[in-house]
């Protein structure tokens, strides 16, 4: 058996500590108010100006390097063809477990990238909108597997991304209500000629190879120009999920039109038990079977510590 002295050297990723990463910012600098930060914050997920400066300033800088590379390549191809062609949106995919903080990462990047030189139009789309409506999931007998690969209308999501990458001037995506726990009938998110599109969801790096399908294999990630996976230990994820459930039990669940209003009268102990039950029966199996295995398909992995703050990153070698 051949043994290498340093296996880390032969990894497809470069591991970067937080201390090293925050020094890689370069010239990217933005002015953010406390109001801006509060709008980007998520429930039970602390977001500080320090975290934005240390982690997201360098990350937006890195992504802008990739965006510029694509623009230069586009110009070179135009020169080769001797023909003007339409510039296509740069697509970023953000994946990770339930409660990992994907949505916050997506919102912060959307804000910072939109402040880049030229103020590009940056749209954010979540794959929740491409879940089948509850009535469809019920008819298939898989309502209790919402979030698993089979619960998504993957063909519609791929058509949506194909339209974006084909240069369609207007595309639309369904809208999902977390309050109603369902797709909102007739409501659409309309996107018109974006410069950058961020696609956020637990399923965006999955390949669904278990499905029987005749014809070419096309995956959501085929349309990405850059991909990010937000990672943390399962112990952290469980704690974050339970804490979020407890906060929602006191707020959103109290609304009578909430799908989860049935949990509104639970005491703290009952709420914790229910959150852990949901995690064990749904979120954990989905994480282990479908989400976590996609981690190393990403171009960059954000590794979070106990308090949701980033402790290190992994960047795919080029």
SVG drawing of the C-alpha trace seen along z (x, -y; Angstrom):
<svg xmlns="http://www.w3.org/2000/svg" viewBox="-57 -53 63 55">
<polyline fill="none" stroke="black" stroke-width="0.4" points="0.0,0.0 1.3,-3.4 1.1,-6.0 1.5,-9.7 3.2,-11.9 0.5,-14.5 -2.9,-13.4 -4.3,-16.9 -1.9,-17.9 -3.8,-15.6 -7.3,-16.7 -9.3,-18.4 -9.8,-21.2 -7.7,-23.9 -8.5,-24.3 -8.6,-27.9 -8.9,-28.9 -11.1,-31.8 -8.1,-33.9 -6.5,-33.4 -9.7,-33.8 -10.6,-37.2 -7.3,-38.6 -8.1,-37.6 -10.7,-40.4 -8.7,-42.4 -10.4,-45.7 -14.0,-44.7 -15.7,-47.0 -19.3,-47.8 -21.2,-50.1 -23.9,-48.3 -26.2,-49.8 -27.7,-48.1 -31.0,-48.0 -29.4,-46.2 -28.0,-43.6 -31.3,-43.1 -33.1,-42.5 -30.5,-39.8 -30.7,-38.1 -32.6,-34.8 -34.5,-33.4 -32.1,-32.2 -29.2,-32.7 -26.9,-35.5 -25.4,-37.6 -22.9,-40.3 -21.0,-42.9 -17.9,-41.1 -19.1,-37.9 -20.1,-39.7 -16.7,-41.5 -14.6,-38.4 -16.5,-35.8 -18.8,-37.4 -16.6,-40.2 -13.9,-37.8 -16.5,-35.4 -18.2,-38.1 -14.7,-39.1 -14.0,-35.5 -17.3,-35.1 -16.7,-38.4 -13.4,-36.9 -15.4,-34.0 -18.0,-36.3 -15.3,-38.4 -13.6,-35.3 -16.9,-34.2 -17.3,-37.7 -13.8,-37.6 -14.5,-34.1 -17.7,-35.4 -15.8,-38.3 -13.2,-35.8 -15.8,-33.6 -17.6,-36.6 -14.2,-37.5 -13.7,-34.0 -17.2,-33.8 -17.0,-37.3 -20.5,-37.7 -22.2,-39.5 -24.0,-37.0 -26.2,-37.5 -24.5,-37.5 -26.1,-34.9 -26.7,-35.1 -24.1,-33.8 -25.8,-31.1 -24.7,-30.3 -26.1,-27.2 -26.2,-27.1 -26.9,-23.7 -26.8,-22.4 -29.0,-20.8 -32.2,-22.1 -31.2,-24.7 -27.6,-25.0 -28.1,-28.7 -28.3,-28.4 -30.9,-31.2 -28.8,-33.6 -25.8,-32.9 -27.9,-33.4 -29.4,-36.7 -26.1,-38.2 -24.5,-37.2 -27.4,-38.7 -27.0,-42.0 -23.2,-42.2 -23.1,-41.1 -25.7,-43.7 -23.4,-46.3 -20.5,-45.2 -19.2,-47.6 -22.0,-48.3 -24.7,-47.3 -25.6,-44.0 -29.2,-42.7 -29.0,-39.7 -32.1,-37.5 -32.6,-34.9 -34.7,-31.8 -35.4,-29.0 -36.2,-25.5 -39.0,-25.3 -41.2,-26.8 -40.5,-23.7 -41.9,-21.3 -45.0,-19.6 -48.2,-21.1 -49.4,-19.2 -52.4,-17.7 -50.0,-16.1 -47.7,-14.9 -50.8,-13.4 -51.9,-11.7 -48.4,-10.1 -48.4,-9.2 -45.2,-11.1 -46.4,-14.2 -44.2,-13.0 -41.2,-13.0 -41.4,-16.6 -37.8,-17.8 -36.7,-14.4 -35.8,-14.3 -39.1,-12.7 -41.1,-15.6 -39.7,-18.1 -40.9,-18.9 -37.3,-18.5 -38.3,-18.7 -39.9,-22.1 -36.9,-23.3 -34.6,-22.2 -36.8,-23.9 -36.6,-27.1 -32.8,-26.9 -32.6,-26.0 -34.7,-29.0 -32.3,-31.2 -29.3,-29.8 -30.9,-30.0 -31.2,-33.8 -35.0,-34.0 -35.8,-37.6 -38.4,-36.6 -38.7,-33.5 -40.9,-32.7 -40.8,-30.4 -43.6,-29.2 -43.8,-30.7 -43.8,-28.6 -45.4,-29.7 -43.7,-28.4 -46.7,-29.6 -49.1,-27.6 -46.5,-24.8 -47.6,-24.7 -47.2,-26.3 -49.3,-29.5 -51.6,-28.9 -51.3,-31.4 -48.4,-33.4 -45.1,-33.5 -41.7,-35.1 -40.9,-36.8 -37.2,-37.3 -36.3,-39.6 -32.8,-39.7 -30.7,-39.1 -26.9,-39.4 -26.6,-36.9 -29.1,-34.3 -28.7,-32.5 -30.5,-29.2 -30.8,-28.1 -32.1,-24.7 -31.2,-21.5 -31.5,-19.6 -29.5,-21.7 -26.4,-19.5 -28.3,-16.1 -28.1,-13.9 -31.0,-11.6 -29.3,-8.7 -31.8,-6.2 -34.7,-7.4 -35.5,-5.4 -35.3,-7.8 -34.8,-7.3 -32.8,-9.9 -30.0,-12.3 -29.2,-12.8 -29.6,-16.4 -29.1,-17.7 -29.8,-21.0 -26.1,-21.6 -25.3,-21.3 -26.5,-24.9 -24.4,-26.3 -21.3,-28.5 -20.4,-28.3 -21.7,-26.2 -21.5,-26.5 -22.3,-24.0 -23.1,-25.2 -21.9,-22.6 -21.9,-21.9 -21.9,-18.9 -25.2,-17.0 -25.2,-17.9 -25.1,-21.6 -27.8,-21.1 -30.2,-19.4 -29.7,-22.1 -30.3,-24.8 -33.4,-23.1 -34.9,-22.6 -34.2,-26.2 -35.8,-27.4 -38.9,-25.2 -39.1,-26.7 -39.1,-30.2 -41.6,-29.5 -43.9,-27.8 -44.1,-31.1 -44.5,-33.2 -45.6,-31.9 -47.3,-28.7 -49.6,-31.0 -51.3,-32.2 -54.5,-30.4 -53.7,-30.1 -50.4,-28.4 -50.1,-24.8 -48.3,-24.2 -50.9,-25.9 -51.6,-22.5 -48.3,-22.9 -49.2,-26.3 -50.3,-25.0 -47.3,-22.7 -45.2,-23.5 -41.4,-23.7 -40.8,-20.0 -43.5,-18.9 -42.1,-21.3 -38.5,-19.9 -39.7,-16.3 -41.7,-17.1 -38.8,-18.9 -36.4,-16.1 -39.0,-13.6 -39.3,-15.5 -35.5,-15.7 -35.1,-12.0 -37.9,-10.8 -37.5,-13.2 -34.5,-15.6 -31.8,-13.2 -32.5,-10.5 -32.7,-13.1 -29.4,-14.6 -27.6,-11.3 -29.1,-9.8 -29.4,-12.8 -27.9,-16.0 -24.6,-15.3 -23.3,-13.1 -23.4,-16.1 -21.1,-18.2 -17.9,-17.5 -19.6,-18.3 -19.5,-22.0 -16.9,-24.5 -16.7,-25.9 -17.7,-24.5 -18.5,-26.8 -17.9,-25.1 -19.8,-26.5 -19.1,-26.2 -21.5,-26.0 -22.9,-29.6 -23.5,-29.6 -20.3,-31.5 -17.9,-30.3 -14.8,-28.5 -13.1,-27.6 -13.7,-27.1 -12.7,-24.6 -12.1,-25.9 -11.9,-23.5 -8.6,-23.6 -8.4,-24.9"/>
</svg>
